[in-house]
């Protein structure tokens, strides 16, 4: 039977309103929804659907299930693995959730917020702050990424050291299942020991098991004091010792510990020349640290300074500076945040988002800094990441003068060398970016047969028609 596109679009318009169904058939430009922001992935969509409520999502899912149209849930479309854009070919529609943007409730006494999937992360941060609370997830894309996407990809960010990944921040979910049924798990409970924890199935599943429409997330007391420090080190092994020492000195006040290689700092200062040198000398490695608590800046600064001086005397670092005020702290953070921008300006690079046991990171990096340049002459490693939770972005910039396409042609070989080493050390090839379509085939190479079999059985049980974000993860 021939699929009747016009009739399908007409029914979708009846369900959610004509203004919220976009289609090339009607002359609408849908390109912003069918390719990712890096320009790496591009697919085709029968339509872009923009529901405004959970009930409208249910109605669209039922329509899709009845007619065999796959749905690709999309939030801010800021992901790095192509999970939120359709594949090429097949009957697919993008389910753009940006209109589900309400903050339904902020419960300051329970330290929770219930928000819809399309709520911008920064909006939630601001509304929580207005209530005297902190929502700690912090990403470079926080001005455009959406909570539903953060949950679907189990986002990490710079404060995982203290607060955990998105998985640890979610207490409850509202999910529309592939048959259109709404699974209401919006409970703001820290303890609920009544059978399977179903919400965990959907966190990090990248929309392959159902459509997240709302969530209840944890809030925390807003810190009244924050202090930032920047240290120079001679090795990653020294950075690992520093991490352990500061955890001992500061406990829960220790919120961020970002590793940055010397070449990464140099790259930022090349492309952002207004960036001041944070320390007098140059070091092979640097660490950006932050502590926060509910006391005064003065008391916290003294505690961090005392801890750092003890670490300096104990040989855990070579040089260090404390930000004197909020503006200086923001300048230090901008150095870390501008690494990605500097790499884009510098040219083609092959990105990696890996995690390892912290105790094995130094050996891994030392191995890769030898083996990668040997295998790929002229390649320039740019290493940085969230050392406090074992997450590294080990990127390889193209040799100077090499054509971008020629360098990207080396991606598979580079990935195999690096990812083989990661897995040999019991690490993961995706720490916080997810799988999407970028790493789907690689994941199948590194997961065990038993793991993949269980994942496929879950997928088959919940989505027997295979209409939830096809081609992603599995």
N, C-alpha and C positions, 0 to 999 in steps of 0.2 A: 504494500500500500504506500502510495506517495505521501510524504509528509506535507501537510498544508500549512505553510509558514504564516500566511495572512490570517488564517482562522486562529492559529495558536497565539499570535500577537494580539489579536482582537480580544481573545479570552483573557490574556494577561492584563490588558488595559482595563477590562471590566473589573478585574480583581483589585488592582491598585491605583487605577487612574491613568489616563492617557499620557499625562506629563511625566510619568515615572517609568515608562517603558521606552527605551531608546533602541533603535534598530537602523542599520544601514539601509534596509528596505524602505524606510521612511526618510532617508536622507540625513539621518543623525550621524554625527562624528563620534564613533565609539572607540577610537584608537587609544585614548587615554586609559581605557579599561582593559584592553586586549594585549598590551605589552607592559613589561615591567619597567621601572624607572631607570634601570641601568641599560635598557635596550638590548638585553641578552636573550629575552624570551618574547615571542609574539605568537598569538593564536587567533582563533576565529570564534565569534559569538553570534548566535542567532539573535540575541537581544541582551541589553543591560537592564536588569530589573532592580528598582529601587523601592523596596517595601518600607512602610512607615510604622509598622507595628509587628508584634509577634504573630498576631492573627493573620496578617497579610503574608508573612513568611510561610506560615502553615498552608495557606491557600495556594501559594506558588509552588511549594514542595509537592502538594497533592496533584497539581496540574502537571508538574514535571514527571512525577511517578506514573501517572496515568498515560502520558504520551511518550515516555521514554527519552525525555530531554535531560541531559546531565546539568548539574548546577555547580558553579564555581564560586564559593563565597569569597567576597573581597572586602577588605577594610580600607586602610589608607594606601594599600599597594606599595608599601615601603620595604617588603621582604627582599631577601638576597638570593633565594633559591627557586624562584618562579612558581611558588605554590598558589599565588593569588591571581594568576592569569590563565585563560583557557589554553588547551592544547590546540595544535593545528588539526583541523578536520573533525567530523562528528557533530552531532546535535548537542550544543552546549549553550548555556546562558550564564552570564555573570550575575550573581546575586550581590549587588552592592549595598552594604548595610549602613552607609553613612547617615541615613535619615533616622535610624534607631539610636538617637544620640542623647537621650534623657538620662540625667542622674535621678533615679527614682527615689533614693533616700540616702542621707548620711546620718548614721546612728552614732553620735559621738560617744554615748555611754557604752555602747557595745564595741566601739572601735571598728565599725564596718561601713562600707558604702555599697549600695546596690545600683548598678549602672547598666545601661544598655550597650550592646556590642559596638555600636558606631560612635560611642563617646570618645573624643580625642584624649589621649593620655594626658596631655598638658592641662586640659580642662579639668580632669579629675584631680590632678595635683593641686591646681589652684583652688578648686572648691573644697578640697580637704583642708588646705591651709587656712581658708577663710573660717573653717570650723575649728581651727586650732589643732588640726591633725596632719599627719604626714602619710601620703601614699608613696612608698619609696622607689617604685620602679622608675628608672631614669635611663633614657636612650637618646642617641643622637637625633632620632626621628620623632621625638616626643611631641613636636608641634603638629604632626600630621598623622602619625600612626594611631590606630584605634584599639580599644581595649579587647574587642573580639579577636582581632589579629594577634595581639600580644598573648592572649590565652591559647589560641590555636597553634601558635609556634613556640609556646613556653619561653617567652622572652626572658633574657637575662639582664644585662646592663651592668652599671658600675657599682651597685650597692648590694650585689648578691652575697658578698662576704658577711654582711650582717643580717640581711632580710631574706635572702634566698631568691630563687628564680620565681617566675610567675606562678608556677605550680604551688609553691609554698604560700603564695599570697591569696589564692582562691579558696574561699570557704564553700561556695555554692554556685551552681550554674542553672540557667534555663536554656534548654536545647530543643530544637525542632528535629525530630528523627526523620529518617529517609521516607517514612510512610506518611509524614505530616503530623504525627502525634507530638504533643508538647510534653517534654520531660521536665517537670518543675522540681529542681533541686536547690532552690534559692533559700538555703538555711544559713543563717549567720552563726553557726555553731563551731566551736573549737573541738568539741567532743560529740561524736555521733557514731556509735559502734553498733550500727544496725545493718549488718550484712555488707555486701560489696560496696565499695566507694565508687559509685558509677561516674561521678564527675571526672575522675582521673582518666577515664577512657578518652575523653574529648580534649583534655588539655594536652597540647602538643601533637594532636592528630591531624592538624592542618586541614580541617574541614572534610576529611574523608569518611567520617562516621556520622556526622550530623551538623546542623547549623547552630552555632552558639548565638543566642539572641540577647542574653543578659547574664550578669554575674554579680555575686556578692563577694567583695574582696576585703582583706584586712586593712585597717588603718592603724597608725601608731601615734604616740605622743610626738608632737612637733618639737624637734630639738631647738633649744634656745642658743646653743653655742656650737660653732663649727670652726675647725682649724685645719688648714692645709699645709703640708710640708712636701719638699722635693729633695731627693737624695741622689747622690752619685755613688755608683758601686763598680767594683772591678770584675764581678762575675755574677751569673745567675745564682750560683750556689750561695753566694753572699746574700743575695736578695731573699732566698728561701730562709736563711738563718734570721735575717732581719724580720721577716714575716712572723716567724715563731716567737721571736723575742718581744715584738710589739703586741702580739696577741696576749702574751703573758702579762705585760705591763698594763695594757689598756682594757682588756676584756671586751665587753659589748660596746664600748665607746668607739672601737675601731671599725670604721664603716667602709673604707675603700683602700685598695692597694693595687695600683696599676703599674705594670712593668712596661718600660719603653726602652728600646735599644738606642745606642748612640746614633746609628745611621737614620733612625726614624726622627730623632730630634733635629739632626742636621737637615733632613728633607723638609721639615716644617719651617725651619729658619730660612731655607733657600727660597721657598715659595711664599712665606709670610715674613718678610724681612723686618717688620715692626716687632716681631716676637723677641723679647729680651732674653739674653743668656741667663738661665736660672741660677747657674753656679759659675764661679770664676774659671774652673778648669773643665776640660772635656773628659768624659768617662765612657767606658764601653756600654754601661747600662745605667738606667735611671729608674727611680720608683717615685710615683706620685701617691701621696697618702692623705687620707682625711680621717679625722676623728670628730665625733659629735655626741652631745649629751644635753641634758636639761638644765645644766648649771650656767655659769658665766664663762664668757670667752677667756677671761684672764686665768681662771682656775684651770680650764681645759688646756689652754696654751702652756701653762706651767707643767701640767702633767705630761703632755706630749713632748715638751722640750726635755724634761727630766728623763723620759724614756729614751729619747733619741740620743742624748748625751751618754747614757749608759750603753747604748748600742754602739756608739762611736768608739767608746773606750774598749768595748768588747770585740771590736773588729768586724762588726756586722755592716758597716758602711764606711765610705771614705770622706764624704762631705755632705752637708745638709743645710737647707734654709727653710725657715718657717715663714709663711705668708704673714705680713704684718696687719693686714686688714682684709675685708671681703673682696675688694677690687684686686688685690694681689693674688688672692686665692683663685679668683676667676681667671686671671691671666695664666696661672699655672695650669688650670683645667683646660683652657683654650689650646694650650700646646698639645695636650693629649687628644682633644677633640678634632684638631685640624690635621691629624695624621692621614685620615681617609681622604680629605680634600687635597692634601699635598700629593698623595699618591695618584689621584685622578689627574692632577695637573702635570705630573711628571711623566705620565704615559701608561702603557699597558702593564698590568700586573696580574698574577695568578694568586687568588685569595684562598686562604684556608682558615677554618674556624674549628680548632681541635681542643680537646680537653684530655688531661692526663692527671694521674696522681701527683700531687705537688712534689712529693719526694723524688719523682722521676723526671721532672721538667728540665732540670739542669743538664742531665745526661742526654736527653732528647735533643735539646737545642744545640748543644756542643756537637753532637753527631750530625745534625742537619746542616750546621754552618760549615762543616767540612764536605759532606757528601753532595749537597746540592750544587755548590759552585764547581765542584769537580765534574759532575755529570752535565751541567749546563753552564758552560764557560761564559763569564761575564755577568751572570745573573746576580741580582742585588737583593739579599734578604732584608726585609723590613719586618721586624718582630715587635709586637706589643700585645697587651691584653690584660685580662683580669687575673693576675697571678694569685690573688687571694682565694679564688675558687678553682684554680687549675685550668683556666681557659686562655688559650693563646691564639692570636691572629698572626700566623706565620705566613706572610705574603712574600712573593718573589717578583720583584720588578724586573722588567725586560733589560737585557744588556743595552748600554747606551748605543743609540743609532739603529737598533733592530726594529723592523716593521712590526706594528702591533699585531697584525693578523698572523705573522710568522711566529711571534711569541705565544699567542693564544693556541697555536697549533701544538705547542708542547704541553698543554694542560694535562692531558691524560698521563703522560710519562712522569711529569712533576708530581701529580697527585698520587700515583702509584708508589713512588719512592717515599714520599712523606707519609702517606696514610699507612703503608705497610709498617713503617717504624712506629707510628702511633699505636696501631693495634697490637704490635708485638709487645708494647709496654702496657697493655691493658687499658688503652685510652679509647676515645671516641672521635670519629671523623666529623662530627657535628656537635658543637657544644651549645650554641644558642641560636644559630641561624635556621635550623631545621633541615629538612630533606627536599621537599618540593619535587620538582622534576630534575633539578641540578644534580642531586646526589642519590637519586633513586636507584640507579643501576649499581653504583658503588656500595650503597648500603647492603644490597643483596649479596655482594661479594664478601662482606665482612661480618654480617650477622650469621649466627648458627642456623642450621636447618630447622632446629626446634623453634627458635625465636620467630623465624619467618612463617613457619606453619601456624603458630598460635596467632600471629598478627593477621594472617589471611583468614583464619577461622572466625576471628572477631569481625573482620570486615564483611565476610559472607553472612554472618548472623544478623548484623545490623543493616547492611546495605546490599541485599541479595541482587538487586538490579545493577549495582555498580554505578550509580548515578551521582554519588557524592564526590566531587572534585576528582574525576578520573585521571589516571596517569600520574598522580602525585603519591609519594611515599612508597606505595606498592605497585 
